[in-house]
Amino acid sequence: MYSGTREIAEAMRILGPVACIDGSHIVDSRTNLELHSTAISEPGNVALFDALKRFSPAAFAFCGDRLFHDERGLQYLDYLSTWSEKTQQVTQLSDLSAWQEPGASLAALVALGTPAQIRGAELFLKAHDAHLQCVTFELGRPGFSGTWGLVVRSAGVDKGTAIDWIAAHHGVTAAEVVAVGDWVNDIPMLRRAGHSYAMAQAPKAVKAAAKHVLKASSASGGGLAEAAQRSGLL
């Protein structure tokens, strides 16, 4: 989310559009104003919250610049703090009318739970892929062994569409964009950008989607600098 990205953008002096939530939300880092948002549709919302009721995972709703959750999400707040420090507990997340402000859009939802809960929700939501897209993953962070996650957002938007939007904003083509990624949600971005680099620790599928693989890893640091040098930006 932008609230979890803003500090990094300021430190790197990135002025202009910043794409968050896998391209679902684009904010101007100079003014902190929303430039573009792709909300989950009403039919998508109905299916999504039906899945939450059926399978009962902990869930976090990305709405505006805040993460909303109910009591089931408390145990995962430390994990979600890397996405956004702006969290708000509500009585029942499935009751949108109790917390969603008029005009605010639901950009994405993250569900966390057992493999059975997450896979059950994923299979249920696949029947609604005209409105929603889902990504599942196992949490690799210490203390969350056996926990799986599900990210749900609107169909038709990803980091690749974000590349197109930002390129058009700056008056360039996607072929002129340099992208660096290290995880599966980066694959559309790496395929779209003209100069794409996968970090050294990235999974094989991510490396296969990129045009180049960096020597730098998350452990060594320096990935952005290496990509900038190899692409001719520095």
Buried (B, 14 or more C-beta within 10 A) or exposed (E): BBBBBBEEBEEEEBEBBBBBBBBBBBBBBEEEEBBBBBBBBEEBBEBBBBBBEEBBBBBBBBBBBBBBBBEBBEEBBEBBEEBBBBBEBBEEBBEBEEBBEEEBBBBBBBBBBBEEBBBBBBEBBEEBEEBBBBBBEEBEEEEBEEBBBBBBBBBEBBBBBBBBBBBEBEEEEBEEBBBBBBBBBBBBBBBBBBBBBBBBBBEEEBBEBBBBBBEBBEEEEEBBEBBBEBBEEE
